[in-house]
């Protein structure tokens, strides 16, 4: 089992991908890789990230669409100055956007 590191980014942070033209807001964090081996092996070997680092779930956007992305810490850069992310699920997870980041929306208890 890989040893977990302290995450560099937090839920609500706006980030962009280091190599590909998309950005997003973090809505969940895995302390180490927690996806399928098939997913990991689908990444070209010269671009495949290490598994022993935090991986982030993003509400992501690019010029064409919105989607959910799973990205390693080594491939993310902060992007707080580019404004809000335009993803249809933002309001499900976040209460608002201020000072370059999103405020987490507390779950509603029934």
N, CA, C and O atoms as CSV, one atom per row, in Angstrom:
chain,resi,resn,atom,element,x,y,z
A,1,UNK,N,N,0.847,-1.190,0.000
A,1,UNK,CA,C,0.000,0.000,0.000
A,1,UNK,C,C,0.884,1.241,0.000
A,1,UNK,O,O,1.856,1.323,0.751
A,2,UNK,N,N,0.537,2.211,-0.852
A,2,UNK,CA,C,1.311,3.443,-0.929
A,2,UNK,C,C,1.028,4.326,0.280
A,2,UNK,O,O,-0.087,4.346,0.800
A,3,UNK,N,N,2.042,5.048,0.716
A,3,UNK,CA,C,1.877,5.958,1.846
A,3,UNK,C,C,1.305,7.289,1.364
A,3,UNK,O,O,1.790,7.853,0.383
A,4,UNK,N,N,0.290,7.788,2.040
A,4,UNK,CA,C,-0.370,9.032,1.650
A,4,UNK,C,C,0.490,10.241,2.009
A,4,UNK,O,O,1.169,10.250,3.035
A,5,UNK,N,N,0.451,11.260,1.151
A,5,UNK,CA,C,1.114,12.541,1.387
A,5,UNK,C,C,0.066,13.588,1.703
A,5,UNK,O,O,-1.117,13.396,1.422
A,6,UNK,N,N,0.489,14.674,2.277
A,6,UNK,CA,C,-0.396,15.814,2.513
A,6,UNK,C,C,-0.783,16.406,1.154
A,6,UNK,O,O,0.084,16.665,0.320
A,7,UNK,N,N,-2.071,16.617,0.933
A,7,UNK,CA,C,-2.554,17.180,-0.322
A,7,UNK,C,C,-2.159,18.644,-0.453
A,7,UNK,O,O,-2.246,19.408,0.509
A,8,UNK,N,N,-1.727,19.029,-1.639
A,8,UNK,CA,C,-1.333,20.416,-1.927
A,8,UNK,C,C,-2.560,21.305,-2.140
A,8,UNK,O,O,-2.534,22.493,-1.820
A,9,UNK,N,N,-3.636,20.721,-2.685
A,9,UNK,CA,C,-4.854,21.459,-2.986
A,9,UNK,C,C,-5.985,20.986,-2.077
A,9,UNK,O,O,-5.918,19.903,-1.496
A,10,UNK,N,N,-7.027,21.816,-1.963
A,10,UNK,CA,C,-8.163,21.506,-1.094
A,10,UNK,C,C,-9.471,21.572,-1.871
A,10,UNK,O,O,-9.532,22.130,-2.967
A,11,UNK,N,N,-10.509,20.998,-1.290
A,11,UNK,CA,C,-11.838,21.092,-1.872
A,11,UNK,C,C,-12.201,22.567,-1.998
A,11,UNK,O,O,-12.051,23.342,-1.053
A,12,UNK,N,N,-12.680,22.941,-3.182
A,12,UNK,CA,C,-13.030,24.331,-3.469
A,12,UNK,C,C,-11.971,25.093,-4.239
A,12,UNK,O,O,-12.251,26.166,-4.775
A,13,UNK,N,N,-10.750,24.555,-4.307
A,13,UNK,CA,C,-9.685,25.222,-5.062
A,13,UNK,C,C,-9.940,25.111,-6.567
A,13,UNK,O,O,-10.383,24.071,-7.054
A,14,UNK,N,N,-9.658,26.185,-7.290
A,14,UNK,CA,C,-9.740,26.193,-8.746
A,14,UNK,C,C,-8.337,25.904,-9.277
A,14,UNK,O,O,-7.361,26.542,-8.882
A,15,UNK,N,N,-8.261,24.929,-10.180
A,15,UNK,CA,C,-6.976,24.473,-10.707
A,15,UNK,C,C,-7.064,24.307,-12.228
A,15,UNK,O,O,-8.152,24.295,-12.804
A,16,UNK,N,N,-5.897,24.179,-12.859
A,16,UNK,CA,C,-5.849,23.866,-14.282
A,16,UNK,C,C,-4.869,22.721,-14.485
A,16,UNK,O,O,-3.977,22.493,-13.667
A,17,UNK,N,N,-5.051,22.008,-15.583
A,17,UNK,CA,C,-4.157,20.894,-15.888
A,17,UNK,C,C,-2.850,21.438,-16.426
A,17,UNK,O,O,-2.831,22.400,-17.194
A,18,UNK,N,N,-1.783,20.828,-16.025
A,18,UNK,CA,C,-0.432,21.257,-16.417
A,18,UNK,C,C,-0.166,21.032,-17.905
A,18,UNK,O,O,0.572,21.803,-18.519
A,19,UNK,N,N,-0.757,19.983,-18.499
A,19,UNK,CA,C,-0.466,19.623,-19.884
A,19,UNK,C,C,-1.624,19.843,-20.853
A,19,UNK,O,O,-1.403,20.150,-22.025
A,20,UNK,N,N,-2.847,19.689,-20.374
A,20,UNK,CA,C,-4.008,19.736,-21.257
A,20,UNK,C,C,-4.859,20.975,-20.977
A,20,UNK,O,O,-4.865,21.483,-19.856
A,21,UNK,N,N,-5.578,21.466,-21.994
A,21,UNK,CA,C,-6.333,22.720,-21.845
A,21,UNK,C,C,-7.684,22.552,-21.145
A,21,UNK,O,O,-8.738,22.699,-21.764
A,22,UNK,N,N,-7.637,22.244,-19.855
A,22,UNK,CA,C,-8.859,22.264,-19.072
A,22,UNK,C,C,-8.564,22.718,-17.662
A,22,UNK,O,O,-7.430,22.668,-17.187
A,23,UNK,N,N,-9.631,23.166,-17.001
A,23,UNK,CA,C,-9.539,23.653,-15.631
A,23,UNK,C,C,-10.746,23.140,-14.879
A,23,UNK,O,O,-11.677,22.598,-15.475
A,24,UNK,N,N,-10.730,23.311,-13.564
A,24,UNK,CA,C,-11.871,22.849,-12.796
A,24,UNK,C,C,-11.763,23.222,-11.330
A,24,UNK,O,O,-10.802,23.852,-10.889
A,25,UNK,N,N,-12.787,22.809,-10.590
A,25,UNK,CA,C,-12.818,23.017,-9.149
A,25,UNK,C,C,-12.793,21.643,-8.483
A,25,UNK,O,O,-13.487,20.721,-8.912
A,26,UNK,N,N,-11.990,21.517,-7.434
A,26,UNK,CA,C,-11.843,20.249,-6.723
A,26,UNK,C,C,-13.053,20.024,-5.826
A,26,UNK,O,O,-13.418,20.891,-5.032
A,27,UNK,N,N,-13.685,18.829,-5.963
A,27,UNK,CA,C,-14.812,18.502,-5.090
A,27,UNK,C,C,-14.573,17.258,-4.253
A,27,UNK,O,O,-15.410,16.916,-3.418
A,28,UNK,N,N,-13.450,16.571,-4.454
A,28,UNK,CA,C,-13.083,15.422,-3.622
A,28,UNK,C,C,-11.601,15.151,-3.820
A,28,UNK,O,O,-11.026,15.507,-4.848
A,29,UNK,N,N,-10.982,14.511,-2.817
A,29,UNK,CA,C,-9.545,14.204,-2.868
A,29,UNK,C,C,-9.328,12.788,-2.381
A,29,UNK,O,O,-9.860,12.391,-1.344
A,30,UNK,N,N,-8.542,12.023,-3.131
A,30,UNK,CA,C,-8.070,10.712,-2.691
A,30,UNK,C,C,-6.617,10.873,-2.267
A,30,UNK,O,O,-5.833,11.434,-3.033
A,31,UNK,N,N,-6.220,10.410,-1.087
A,31,UNK,CA,C,-4.835,10.597,-0.636
A,31,UNK,C,C,-3.802,9.895,-1.523
A,31,UNK,O,O,-2.653,10.330,-1.608
A,32,UNK,N,N,-4.214,8.815,-2.179
A,32,UNK,CA,C,-3.390,8.112,-3.167
A,32,UNK,C,C,-4.335,7.639,-4.272
A,32,UNK,O,O,-5.554,7.728,-4.127
A,33,UNK,N,N,-3.783,7.145,-5.358
A,33,UNK,CA,C,-4.569,6.663,-6.498
A,33,UNK,C,C,-5.660,5.705,-6.033
A,33,UNK,O,O,-5.396,4.777,-5.268
A,34,UNK,N,N,-6.885,5.934,-6.497
A,34,UNK,CA,C,-8.006,5.096,-6.111
A,34,UNK,C,C,-8.970,4.941,-7.290
A,34,UNK,O,O,-10.171,5.182,-7.167
A,35,UNK,N,N,-8.424,4.539,-8.416
A,35,UNK,CA,C,-9.205,4.282,-9.612
A,35,UNK,C,C,-8.818,2.887,-10.099
A,35,UNK,O,O,-8.051,2.191,-9.433
A,36,UNK,N,N,-9.334,2.477,-11.238
A,36,UNK,CA,C,-9.053,1.122,-11.725
A,36,UNK,C,C,-7.672,1.035,-12.359
A,36,UNK,O,O,-7.133,2.027,-12.850
A,37,UNK,N,N,-7.126,-0.140,-12.339
A,37,UNK,CA,C,-5.849,-0.390,-13.012
A,37,UNK,C,C,-6.003,-0.161,-14.514
A,37,UNK,O,O,-5.086,0.339,-15.165
A,38,UNK,N,N,-7.148,-0.520,-15.056
A,38,UNK,CA,C,-7.428,-0.306,-16.478
A,38,UNK,C,C,-7.334,1.185,-16.826
A,38,UNK,O,O,-6.756,1.547,-17.851
A,39,UNK,N,N,-7.904,2.051,-15.973
A,39,UNK,CA,C,-7.839,3.497,-16.198
A,39,UNK,C,C,-6.385,3.948,-16.198
A,39,UNK,O,O,-5.959,4.680,-17.092
A,40,UNK,N,N,-5.626,3.515,-15.206
A,40,UNK,CA,C,-4.225,3.929,-15.077
A,40,UNK,C,C,-3.396,3.461,-16.273
A,40,UNK,O,O,-2.575,4.214,-16.797
A,41,UNK,N,N,-3.612,2.217,-16.701
A,41,UNK,CA,C,-2.854,1.675,-17.835
A,41,UNK,C,C,-3.251,2.298,-19.168
A,41,UNK,O,O,-2.501,2.203,-20.139
A,42,UNK,N,N,-4.426,2.937,-19.231
A,42,UNK,CA,C,-4.852,3.598,-20.469
A,42,UNK,C,C,-4.059,4.878,-20.744
A,42,UNK,O,O,-4.094,5.406,-21.856
A,43,UNK,N,N,-3.352,5.371,-19.739
A,43,UNK,CA,C,-2.522,6.570,-19.896
A,43,UNK,C,C,-1.199,6.156,-20.532
A,43,UNK,O,O,-0.585,5.188,-20.084
A,44,UNK,N,N,-0.745,6.861,-21.560
A,44,UNK,CA,C,0.540,6.500,-22.174
A,44,UNK,C,C,1.654,6.435,-21.118
A,44,UNK,O,O,1.732,7.303,-20.248
A,45,UNK,N,N,2.512,5.411,-21.191
A,45,UNK,CA,C,3.553,5.226,-20.161
A,45,UNK,C,C,4.410,6.454,-19.894
A,45,UNK,O,O,4.787,6.690,-18.746
A,46,UNK,N,N,4.728,7.237,-20.906
A,46,UNK,CA,C,5.582,8.410,-20.692
A,46,UNK,C,C,4.841,9.561,-20.005
A,46,UNK,O,O,5.461,10.548,-19.607
A,47,UNK,N,N,3.505,9.437,-19.862
A,47,UNK,CA,C,2.705,10.464,-19.204
A,47,UNK,C,C,2.028,9.933,-17.940
A,47,UNK,O,O,1.369,10.692,-17.229
A,48,UNK,N,N,2.182,8.659,-17.657
A,48,UNK,CA,C,1.484,8.009,-16.544
A,48,UNK,C,C,1.970,8.564,-15.202
A,48,UNK,O,O,3.170,8.551,-14.926
A,49,UNK,N,N,1.043,9.052,-14.366
A,49,UNK,CA,C,1.457,9.621,-13.075
A,49,UNK,C,C,1.790,8.545,-12.045
A,49,UNK,O,O,1.375,7.392,-12.165
A,50,UNK,N,N,2.542,8.950,-11.043
A,50,UNK,CA,C,2.821,8.055,-9.916
A,50,UNK,C,C,1.513,7.827,-9.151
A,50,UNK,O,O,0.634,8.689,-9.151
A,51,UNK,N,N,1.388,6.691,-8.515
A,51,UNK,CA,C,0.188,6.371,-7.733
A,51,UNK,C,C,0.290,6.859,-6.287
A,51,UNK,O,O,-0.723,6.925,-5.592
A,52,UNK,N,N,1.477,7.196,-5.830
A,52,UNK,CA,C,1.705,7.537,-4.419
A,52,UNK,C,C,1.552,9.024,-4.129
A,52,UNK,O,O,2.343,9.598,-3.381
A,53,UNK,N,N,0.555,9.637,-4.708
A,53,UNK,CA,C,0.319,11.059,-4.537
A,53,UNK,C,C,-1.186,11.286,-4.491
A,53,UNK,O,O,-1.952,10.416,-4.907
A,54,UNK,N,N,-1.618,12.426,-3.997
A,54,UNK,CA,C,-3.055,12.717,-4.027
A,54,UNK,C,C,-3.592,12.780,-5.458
A,54,UNK,O,O,-2.907,13.225,-6.380
A,55,UNK,N,N,-4.824,12.327,-5.615
A,55,UNK,CA,C,-5.563,12.431,-6.872
A,55,UNK,C,C,-6.842,13.199,-6.569
A,55,UNK,O,O,-7.465,13.003,-5.526
A,56,UNK,N,N,-7.223,14.072,-7.490
A,56,UNK,CA,C,-8.315,15.001,-7.271
A,56,UNK,C,C,-9.463,14.748,-8.235
A,56,UNK,O,O,-9.256,14.470,-9.416
A,57,UNK,N,N,-10.682,14.849,-7.705
A,57,UNK,CA,C,-11.893,14.786,-8.506
A,57,UNK,C,C,-12.275,16.232,-8.820
A,57,UNK,O,O,-12.451,17.043,-7.911
A,58,UNK,N,N,-12.400,16.551,-10.105
A,58,UNK,CA,C,-12.688,17.915,-10.529
A,58,UNK,C,C,-14.011,18.009,-11.260
A,58,UNK,O,O,-14.366,17.120,-12.033
A,59,UNK,N,N,-14.740,19.084,-11.015
A,59,UNK,CA,C,-15.797,19.501,-11.919
A,59,UNK,C,C,-15.048,20.319,-12.962
A,59,UNK,O,O,-14.675,21.465,-12.710
A,60,UNK,N,N,-14.831,19.732,-14.122
A,60,UNK,CA,C,-13.911,20.288,-15.108
A,60,UNK,C,C,-14.643,20.890,-16.302
A,60,UNK,O,O,-15.798,20.575,-16.585
A,61,UNK,N,N,-13.916,21.770,-16.988
A,61,UNK,CA,C,-14.428,22.374,-18.214
A,61,UNK,C,C,-13.274,22.611,-19.173
A,61,UNK,O,O,-12.133,22.843,-18.773
A,62,UNK,N,N,-13.616,22.543,-20.458
A,62,UNK,CA,C,-12.701,22.988,-21.503
A,62,UNK,C,C,-13.525,23.841,-22.463
A,62,UNK,O,O,-14.661,24.194,-22.147
A,63,UNK,N,N,-12.987,24.171,-23.607
A,63,UNK,CA,C,-13.702,25.049,-24.538
A,63,UNK,C,C,-14.974,24.416,-25.095
A,63,UNK,O,O,-15.871,25.129,-25.544
A,64,UNK,N,N,-15.062,23.072,-25.071
A,64,UNK,CA,C,-16.199,22.388,-25.677
A,64,UNK,C,C,-17.233,21.849,-24.693
A,64,UNK,O,O,-18.414,21.775,-25.032
A,65,UNK,N,N,-16.821,21.471,-23.483
A,65,UNK,CA,C,-17.768,20.777,-22.610
A,65,UNK,C,C,-17.390,20.855,-21.136
A,65,UNK,O,O,-16.332,21.358,-20.759
A,66,UNK,N,N,-18.312,20.330,-20.316
A,66,UNK,CA,C,-18.100,20.174,-18.882
A,66,UNK,C,C,-18.130,18.685,-18.576
A,66,UNK,O,O,-18.859,17.931,-19.222
A,67,UNK,N,N,-17.341,18.255,-17.592
A,67,UNK,CA,C,-17.243,16.836,-17.265
A,67,UNK,C,C,-16.589,16.688,-15.906
A,67,UNK,O,O,-16.170,17.678,-15.305
A,68,UNK,N,N,-16.498,15.464,-15.420
A,68,UNK,CA,C,-15.780,15.161,-14.186
A,68,UNK,C,C,-14.440,14.558,-14.586
A,68,UNK,O,O,-14.385,13.660,-15.427
A,69,UNK,N,N,-13.362,15.050,-13.984
A,69,UNK,CA,C,-12.014,14.557,-14.276
A,69,UNK,C,C,-11.367,14.024,-12.998
A,69,UNK,O,O,-11.696,14.448,-11.890
A,70,UNK,N,N,-10.447,13.091,-13.178
A,70,UNK,CA,C,-9.660,12.513,-12.075
A,70,UNK,C,C,-8.205,12.774,-12.413
A,70,UNK,O,O,-7.687,12.222,-13.384
A,71,UNK,N,N,-7.532,13.617,-11.615
A,71,UNK,CA,C,-6.215,14.120,-12.000
A,71,UNK,C,C,-5.225,14.002,-10.842
A,71,UNK,O,O,-5.562,14.285,-9.692
A,72,UNK,N,N,-4.010,13.583,-11.160
A,72,UNK,CA,C,-2.943,13.486,-10.157
A,72,UNK,C,C,-2.457,14.876,-9.767
A,72,UNK,O,O,-2.537,15.822,-10.551
A,73,UNK,N,N,-1.955,14.980,-8.552
A,73,UNK,CA,C,-1.446,16.260,-8.064
A,73,UNK,C,C,-0.338,16.804,-8.957
A,73,UNK,O,O,-0.274,18.009,-9.195
A,74,UNK,N,N,0.540,15.923,-9.455
A,74,UNK,CA,C,1.675,16.375,-10.265
A,74,UNK,C,C,1.228,17.068,-11.550
A,74,UNK,O,O,2.017,17.783,-12.168
A,75,UNK,N,N,-0.024,16.866,-11.960
A,75,UNK,CA,C,-0.515,17.459,-13.203
A,75,UNK,C,C,-1.433,18.653,-12.994
A,75,UNK,O,O,-2.098,19.087,-13.935
A,76,UNK,N,N,-1.484,19.193,-11.781
A,76,UNK,CA,C,-2.340,20.345,-11.516
A,76,UNK,C,C,-1.531,21.574,-11.114
A,76,UNK,O,O,-0.481,21.480,-10.479
A,77,UNK,N,N,-2.059,22.720,-11.508
A,77,UNK,CA,C,-1.497,24.015,-11.134
A,77,UNK,C,C,-2.639,24.877,-10.583
A,77,UNK,O,O,-3.778,24.728,-11.027
A,78,UNK,N,N,-2.369,25.762,-9.640
A,78,UNK,CA,C,-3.426,26.651,-9.149
A,78,UNK,C,C,-3.911,27.580,-10.264
A,78,UNK,O,O,-3.132,27.981,-11.129
A,79,UNK,N,N,-5.200,27.918,-10.237
A,79,UNK,CA,C,-5.777,28.807,-11.246
A,79,UNK,C,C,-6.850,29.710,-10.616
A,79,UNK,O,O,-7.946,29.830,-11.164
A,80,UNK,N,N,-6.549,30.343,-9.477
A,80,UNK,CA,C,-7.574,31.123,-8.785
A,80,UNK,C,C,-7.945,32.435,-9.467
A,80,UNK,O,O,-9.009,32.986,-9.185
A,81,UNK,N,N,-7.105,32.946,-10.350
A,81,UNK,CA,C,-7.332,34.256,-10.947
A,81,UNK,C,C,-8.132,34.221,-12.245
A,81,UNK,O,O,-8.412,35.271,-12.822
A,82,UNK,N,N,-8.506,33.026,-12.715
A,82,UNK,CA,C,-9.242,32.920,-13.978
A,82,UNK,C,C,-10.753,32.968,-13.798
A,82,UNK,O,O,-11.494,32.832,-14.772
A,83,UNK,N,N,-11.213,33.157,-12.586
A,83,UNK,CA,C,-12.639,33.283,-12.338
A,83,UNK,C,C,-13.327,31.958,-12.095
A,83,UNK,O,O,-12.682,30.913,-12.022
A,84,UNK,N,N,-14.662,32.010,-11.969
A,84,UNK,CA,C,-15.435,30.806,-11.662
A,84,UNK,C,C,-15.373,29.770,-12.778
A,84,UNK,O,O,-15.095,30.088,-13.935
A,85,UNK,N,N,-15.634,28.543,-12.404
A,85,UNK,CA,C,-15.729,27.428,-13.351
A,85,UNK,C,C,-17.185,27.325,-13.787
A,85,UNK,O,O,-18.090,27.443,-12.961
A,86,UNK,N,N,-17.418,27.106,-15.074
A,86,UNK,CA,C,-18.781,27.004,-15.601
A,86,UNK,C,C,-19.160,25.544,-15.775
A,86,UNK,O,O,-19.118,25.012,-16.885
A,87,UNK,N,N,-19.524,24.904,-14.691
A,87,UNK,CA,C,-19.930,23.490,-14.706
A,87,UNK,C,C,-21.348,23.400,-14.157
A,87,UNK,O,O,-21.655,24.057,-13.162
A,88,UNK,N,N,-22.218,22.609,-14.770
A,88,UNK,CA,C,-23.609,22.561,-14.307
A,88,UNK,C,C,-23.802,22.008,-12.895
A,88,UNK,O,O,-24.854,22.244,-12.302
A,89,UNK,N,N,-22.841,21.288,-12.335
A,89,UNK,CA,C,-22.984,20.709,-11.003
A,89,UNK,C,C,-22.382,21.546,-9.879
A,89,UNK,O,O,-22.362,21.110,-8.728
A,90,UNK,N,N,-21.898,22.729,-10.197
A,90,UNK,CA,C,-21.266,23.586,-9.177
A,90,UNK,C,C,-22.193,23.783,-7.974
A,90,UNK,O,O,-21.758,23.625,-6.833
A,91,UNK,N,N,-23.447,24.120,-8.209
A,91,UNK,CA,C,-24.370,24.438,-7.106
A,91,UNK,C,C,-24.736,23.214,-6.267
A,91,UNK,O,O,-25.225,23.366,-5.147
A,92,UNK,N,N,-24.511,22.017,-6.778
A,92,UNK,CA,C,-24.748,20.800,-5.993
A,92,UNK,C,C,-23.708,20.653,-4.884
A,92,UNK,O,O,-23.989,20.075,-3.834
A,93,UNK,N,N,-22.511,21.177,-5.120
A,93,UNK,CA,C,-21.388,20.986,-4.204
A,93,UNK,C,C,-20.948,22.246,-3.463
A,93,UNK,O,O,-20.381,22.167,-2.373
A,94,UNK,N,N,-21.212,23.408,-4.061
A,94,UNK,CA,C,-20.644,24.638,-3.515
A,94,UNK,C,C,-21.701,25.714,-3.315
A,94,UNK,O,O,-22.669,25.807,-4.070
A,95,UNK,N,N,-21.492,26.531,-2.273
A,95,UNK,CA,C,-22.441,27.590,-1.922
A,95,UNK,C,C,-22.141,28.910,-2.623
A,95,UNK,O,O,-23.033,29.747,-2.756
A,96,UNK,N,N,-20.916,29.112,-3.070
A,96,UNK,CA,C,-20.567,30.367,-3.727
A,96,UNK,C,C,-19.094,30.416,-4.074
A,96,UNK,O,O,-18.326,29.520,-3.724
A,97,UNK,N,N,-18.708,31.486,-4.773
A,97,UNK,CA,C,-17.329,31.687,-5.223
A,97,UNK,C,C,-16.864,33.042,-4.713
A,97,UNK,O,O,-17.494,34.066,-4.980
A,98,UNK,N,N,-15.753,33.042,-3.976
A,98,UNK,CA,C,-15.178,34.310,-3.512
A,98,UNK,C,C,-13.686,34.138,-3.281
A,98,UNK,O,O,-13.212,33.069,-2.896
A,99,UNK,N,N,-12.965,35.215,-3.526
A,99,UNK,CA,C,-11.507,35.231,-3.350
A,99,UNK,C,C,-10.809,34.104,-4.101
A,99,UNK,O,O,-9.833,33.536,-3.609
A,100,UNK,N,N,-11.311,33.780,-5.300
A,100,UNK,CA,C,-10.648,32.797,-6.158
A,100,UNK,C,C,-10.898,31.344,-5.826
A,100,UNK,O,O,-10.251,30.466,-6.396
A,101,UNK,N,N,-11.833,31.061,-4.907
A,101,UNK,CA,C,-12.128,29.662,-4.571
A,101,UNK,C,C,-13.595,29.508,-4.218
A,101,UNK,O,O,-14.301,30.492,-3.998
A,102,UNK,N,N,-14.039,28.274,-4.168
A,102,UNK,CA,C,-15.440,27.961,-3.875
A,102,UNK,C,C,-15.628,27.595,-2.408
A,102,UNK,O,O,-14.750,27.003,-1.780
A,103,UNK,N,N,-16.795,27.962,-1.875
A,103,UNK,CA,C,-17.184,27.611,-0.511
A,103,UNK,C,C,-18.016,26.327,-0.576
A,103,UNK,O,O,-19.008,26.250,-1.301
A,104,UNK,N,N,-17.597,25.330,0.190
A,104,UNK,CA,C,-18.263,24.022,0.218
A,104,UNK,C,C,-19.691,24.177,0.734
A,104,UNK,O,O,-19.935,24.908,1.695
A,105,UNK,N,N,-20.628,23.489,0.093
A,105,UNK,CA,C,-22.029,23.479,0.531
A,105,UNK,C,C,-22.186,22.275,1.460
A,105,UNK,O,O,-21.954,21.136,1.055
A,106,UNK,N,N,-22.577,22.534,2.692
A,106,UNK,CA,C,-22.784,21.446,3.658
A,106,UNK,C,C,-23.927,20.549,3.172
A,106,UNK,O,O,-24.940,21.058,2.692
A,107,UNK,N,N,-23.783,19.231,3.289
A,107,UNK,CA,C,-24.859,18.328,2.867
A,107,UNK,C,C,-26.120,18.564,3.690
A,107,UNK,O,O,-26.055,18.878,4.879
A,108,UNK,N,N,-27.253,18.410,3.045
A,108,UNK,CA,C,-28.542,18.555,3.727
A,108,UNK,C,C,-28.865,17.237,4.389
A,108,UNK,O,O,-28.846,16.188,3.744
A,109,UNK,N,N,-29.163,17.286,5.688
A,109,UNK,CA,C,-29.520,16.072,6.438
A,109,UNK,C,C,-31.030,15.920,6.456
A,109,UNK,O,O,-31.770,16.890,6.623
A,110,UNK,N,N,-31.458,14.718,6.287
A,110,UNK,CA,C,-32.906,14.424,6.293
A,110,UNK,C,C,-33.308,13.856,7.625
A,110,UNK,O,O,-34.480,13.543,7.834
